[in-house]
Amino acid sequence: MDILNDELLYTENLSKNFQGITAVDKVNFKINKNEIRALIGPNGAGKTTFVSLLCGRIRASKGKVFFNGSDISNLPVYKRISSGIGYTFQITAIFSNLTVYENVALSIKNRRDKEKRSIIFEVLNKVGLLDRVSQRSGDLSYGHQRLLELAMGMAQRPKLLILDEPTQGLSDLEIENFKKLIKDFSKTMTVLLIEHNMDVVMSIADKITVLHFGKIISEGDKHSIQSDPLVQKAYLGDQC
């Protein structure tokens, strides 16, 4: 796809240290509007820490985060959400005693009731959970719980949707549907995903960023990433 030359989010020398260990090391990162960006790297590369810095879940040791033209480095999580950053993480964050409908409703609790109902049914239909609207979410399969989380993120209408291992636990059919969803999402929002499934990454990402020991070691389209010897050594190996 043609990516608009218009930055939505960027970081300047973003760093995070944990008791002397550098998890994210002076990262300069940019993502454009309506882009699908994949963030890859081996376990412990700093991927989840990095997106947690973007979301405000943890505070940076150094550096800045800019979003939609504003410095959000010191904003708390809820203000970053209200500014247009949505996210789902590896551990499901649903309320298991509530229904599918009620979980999505909670994610957009400030919307008017009529508007809320329309949004809920729209996003549940998109992720394939409309027939489970009244089901207790704790009774869903793990894969369906991940799709519910995705629906909750979509319902917020974010400018940037950050997904951490979104296809983990999904069936092959659900993964194919997920890829179609993400391509559809990018028409109205930017998507940043951490993903270990390289088939997913290579088939939907406009651009790929590779982290290793908290640093960006490579960035580009799938062809440049697949042929980069540093990436092959650090992460992809035989998957290339």
N, C-alpha and C positions, 0 to 999 in steps of 0.2 A: 504494500500500500504506500501511497505518498504521505509522508509525515509532514505536518505543518511545521515550518521553521519557527516555532514559538515555544520557548521553554515554559514548562509548568512548574517544575521543581528542580532546584540544584543545591548542592552542598559545597562548602568551602573548607577544605582541610578538616573534615569531620573526623573526630577521634574519640575513642572510649577506652579507658584503662580500668581494669579490675585488679586491685591489689598488686600492681606492678606488671600485670599481663596486659598487653595491648591487643584488644579484640578487634578494634577498627582503627586503622592507621592513616590519618591525613587523607581521607577519601574526598576527591573532587568528582562529583557525579551530576549528570544532567539528564533529564527526561522531558520529552516534548509532549504537547497536547495530542491526544488521540493516538498515542504510541502504545504498542504492546512491548514491554521490556521484560526480559527474563534475567534473573540474577542467579547465577550458578556458582558452584564451588564445592569442594569436599566438606565433609562434616568438620565443624570447628573453624570454618573459614571466616566466620563473622557475619554471615548473611542475616540471620534473625536479629542479631544485635544491631546491625545497620538499619534494618527497617524499623526496629523498635525506637531507634534514635529519630527517624523520620516522623514516627507517630507520636513521639513524646512519652512513650512508656518508660524510657530511661533517659537520663540527662547526659548530654555529651560532656566529655572532659575538656575538649577544645573544639573549635570550629563552629560553623553556622549552617542553618538550614533555611532556604528561601522557598516560599511557595506562592505561586500566583502573583509574583511581584513584591511580596512582603517578607520581611525577616520574621520567621516563626520560632527561632531558636529557643526563646524563653517561654513560649506558650505551653500551657498544660494540655493534657490529652483532649479534654472536652472542647477546648477552643480550636484545636487542630481539626477535630471532627467537624465542628460547625463551619470551619473554613473550607471544608471539602475533601478531607482525607478520610477514607474508609479502609478498614482492614479486617482480615480474618487470619487467625494464627493456627499453628499445628495442632494445638489442643482445642477440641471443640468447646465453644463458649455459649452453648445453648442452655436454656432452662428446661431440664428434663421433665419437670412436672407440668409444664404448660404445653398447650397444643402447638402445632405448627403455625397456625394462624396467630396465636397469641405471641409467639416468639418474634415473628416479623413485626407485629404491631408494636411491640416494645421498642424495636429499633427505630421507629418513626413516631414515637409517642406524642411529639409536638405538632403533628399534622392534624388537620381537621378530620373528623370521623369519616365523612363522605370521601374525601381525597385519600385517606388512609386505606379504606376498604378497596378502592380501585387499584392502588399501588400494590397492595398485598396480593390480590388475585393476579395481577399482571406478572409480578416477579415469580410467584409460585408456579404459574403456568410456564414461564420461561425455563425454570430449572426442572420441570417435570414432577413437581410435588403437589399439584392442584388437587389430585384425587386423595391426598392425605391431609387436607387442610384442617380436619378436626381430630387428627390422630395425636396422641400424646407423643411429644418429640423424643422422650426417653425410650420409646418403643421402636423408633426408627432404626434401621441398620446404620452402621458407622458411615457408609457411603452416603446415605440419605441425610444423615446429620450434617455432613460436610456441605451437601447441596443446600440444606436449610441455612447454614451459615453464609453461603454465597448469596442466597436470596435476601438475607438480612443486610448484607453489605450493599447489594444492589438497590434495595429499597430506600436507602439514604440518599440516593442520587449523588454520589460523590464525584468530584472532579478527578480524583485519583483513587483507584481501588487497589490496595496492596493485599496480595494473597500469598500465604506461606504454606507450601506443600498442598495446594488445593486438590490434586488428583489422588492423594494418598487414600487408599481404602476404596477407591471407586472401581467398578467393573470396567471391562473394555468398552462396553456400550456407553456407560456413563462418561468415560473419558472422551469418547468421540463427541458426545453431546456437549461436554464441557468446552471442547475446543471451538465448536460452533458458537457457543454462548460468548466466549471471550472475544472472538472476532466481531460478533454483533455489538458487544459492549463498547469496543474501541471506536465505534461511530459517535458515541456521546461522552466517553470518558477515557482517561488514561489508565492503563493496567500495568502494574509492576508485580511480577510473580517470582517467588522462589520455588524452584521445581527441580526434582531429581530425575523425573521421567524425560529423558532426552528426546524421545519421539515427540512429546508434547512441545518441548522447547523449540525444536527445529522446525516444527510445522506451523507454529503460530507467532513466534516472536519476530518483531521487526528488527530488534537489536538485542544483543546478548552482552551482559557484563559479567566478567569472571572475577570472583574474589578468591584470594589465597592468603592465609595468615593476615587477614584484615586489610589487604591492599588490593586494588584493582590491577590485575596482571594482563588483562586483555579486554577489548571491547570492540564490537563490530557485528556484522551480519553473520548468519550461520556458516557461510562458506569460509570467511576469514577465521572464525572461531575453530571450526573443524580442522583447519590446516595449520593452526598456530602450535608450534612445538611446545611452547610453555604450557598451554592449556592441556595438550595431550599428556604431558608429563605430570601436571598437577592434578588433573581431574578426569578428563574424558577417557584416556587410555584406549582400550579396545573398542569403546562405544563409538569412536570416530569412524 
